[in-house]
Amino acid sequence: MLYALILAGGKGIRLYPLSREKTPKQFLNIFNNKSFLKNTVERVIPIIDKENIYIVTNETYREKISKEVPEVLVNNVFIEPENKETATCIGLSAVKLLKKDNDAVLIILPSDHHIEGQKEFKDTIMQCVDIAEKKRGIVTIGIKPVRPETGYGYIKMGDRIPGAIPSYKVNRFLEKPNIEVAKDLILNEDYLWNSGIFVTRADVYLREMEKYLPQMYKNMMSIYSDIDTEKEWETVVSNYKLIEGISIDFGILQKTRKAYVVKCDFLWDDIGSFTALSRYIGENRNDSGTYYLEDSEDCFIYSKDKLIIGFGIKDLIIINGGDVILIMDKNKDQELKHLVNKISTDESMKEFL
């Protein structure tokens, strides 16, 4: 049976100060007056029965998720005791769903992507499901690059495999490149962006984990043994303390020989930076708020409740986050995460995070 697994435990700090610890990116209402999370759930409802939509998050966001997407059953929200990266949260969800259904097929989706083209999205997902079942591998969705992008991972396509939508064996995964490498990759038709959307059987995912993350696999099997018992939460907590967190990309995908990619034909963006956000709302003042620019160029301003005037400025990002205003060189966009991490070590700044 098909299950959607939506990853909703991240802090989204690359969109700080709009995204905060208490209200991270997935809960922001930026497009169509709905949050990224709400849009993600509504996107999969035509594909998967509501009772088979699951969300994995942490205790901090449990109540917020229930209010934001009441259509998702309360018992379908998996809670992690701490954040140990994507390989771990997918592993926890895989053992829980495998306990429920030996033939569980997981459609794994980040909660904070922007996608347009519902029919194309559905068709692509269903082809991924077909490949995941037939090939017993991990299938991802790839996007044709349209610009040199340093914020995404890349996939090199290998041999073509059968499918109405172009699909390939993965030759290799390449993590976020520098700008010079990214410029070369966009000229090479063998490379796609890695969307971070995956489809795999739960048992296949755990099989690959056993090969490449054997200690994590042992922790997950310990959890599996105590699912639906009084000891379950205690076992989850104790095993999480032993796990060294790692992403699915570094932990499994860059090592597995059972990865496939379907080349999508819908509009996709992970809105992982203010530069990305500006591609969709920068020209629409109703979306980005109130601002006035004079003798200025290549700037992005977002302010909902205050007028921001720019005079003689260039290549700046200005974000009104209420109690925090960010003024940043556009070229520092991908480095904002490191700045926020640095700020978080300052006790006097905690209230602003």
Secondary structure, 3 states (H helix, E strand, C coil): CEEEEEECCCCCHHHCCCCCCCCCHHHCEEECCEEHHHHHHHHHCCCCCHHHEEEEEEHHHHHHHHHHCCCCCHHHEEEECCCCHHHHHHHHHHHHHHHHCCCCEEEEEECCCEEECHHHHHHHHHHHHHHHHHHCCEEEEEECCCCCCCCCCEEEEEEEECCCCCEEEEEEEECCCCHHHHHHHHCCCCEEEEEEEEEEEHHHHHHHHHHHCHHHHHHHHHHHHHCCCCCHHHHHHHHHCCCCCCCHHHHHHCCCCCEEEEECCCEEECCCCHHHHHHHHCCCHHHHEEEEEECCECCEEEEEEEEEEEECCECEEEEECCCCEEEEEHHHHHHHHHHHHHHCCCHHHHHHC
